[in-house]
Amino acid sequence: MADIFEILADPTRRRLVEALRAGERSVGELVEVADIGQPGVSRQLAILEEARFVRVRPDGRRRLYSLRPERFRELDEWTRGYRDLWAARLDRLGAVLARRKRDRERDKSHREPSK
């Protein structure tokens, strides 16, 4: 199976995933958002289905696609450690920026002539 990031690296597949966030869609509806023809959309949906990002449900002659949350939970779990790493760094950056802003405001008030 392909790497999760390889699957989501493709801009067409990302557009399909974004469209499916709103709920179940048919291939025809997805063609409108993908900016490629039906065969291309079907090929990309097959890749997403094989990678367990989407599920398909037959509805008469139509095939309806929806997102599978499990795969996105896996992605969320993987990125959680990196979020913690970046959160600490961003907190430190925020503290430095706040201190610089206070210093600039203090320096500015000291330079203004009194009336």
Secondary structure, DSSP 8 states (H G I E B T S, - for coil): ---HHHHHHSHHHHHHHHHHTTS-EEHHHHHHHHTS-HHHHHHHHHHHHHTTSEEEEEETTEEEEEE-HHHHHHHHHHHHHHHHHHHHHHHHHHHHHHHHHHHHHHHHHHHS---
